[in-house]
Amino acid sequence: YLKDRNYALNGVIDLIYEIDGKLGIIDYKNTRLEAKYKDKFKKQLHLYVLALRDQNQEYECKEISELKVYTIKSKKLIDFEIDEEYINDLKVELEQVAFNIHENNFGSCKCGDCKYCSYKSICNQEV
């Protein structure tokens, strides 16, 4: 659970484990290992790190040392380095997204066909 004055996010970590007082996180994905997913995996795992550090008293004094994704269809375990700069960038991104939502600023449309777009009720594009 991540909470700030402008936003709240929640999610479920598939597995948190502890070895020698250090925590690890594993997220299971029902997919094959494909390069196009790696950035999404990295972002999700680092958001989990943020959440455990931020609001979760159970893990407050524990170091998170491992981040992994297990791709079920490929049967591969992928390690991710914990990137503190990336975590700081995520904090800024979350703040910016929350600000834009509060300001009703959703940017320009990229769907090309507003008639069937799920976001047409909030889109700023003139139809």
Secondary structure as GFF3:
##gff-version 3
##sequence-region A 1 127
A	DSSP	beta_strand	2	3	.	.	.	ID=ss1
A	DSSP	beta_strand	8	9	.	.	.	ID=ss2
A	DSSP	beta_strand	15	19	.	.	.	ID=ss3
A	DSSP	beta_strand	22	29	.	.	.	ID=ss4
A	DSSP	alpha_helix	35	54	.	.	.	ID=ss5
A	DSSP	three_ten_helix	57	59	.	.	.	ID=ss6
A	DSSP	beta_strand	63	71	.	.	.	ID=ss7
A	DSSP	beta_strand	76	80	.	.	.	ID=ss8
A	DSSP	alpha_helix	84	102	.	.	.	ID=ss9
A	DSSP	three_ten_helix	114	116	.	.	.	ID=ss10
###
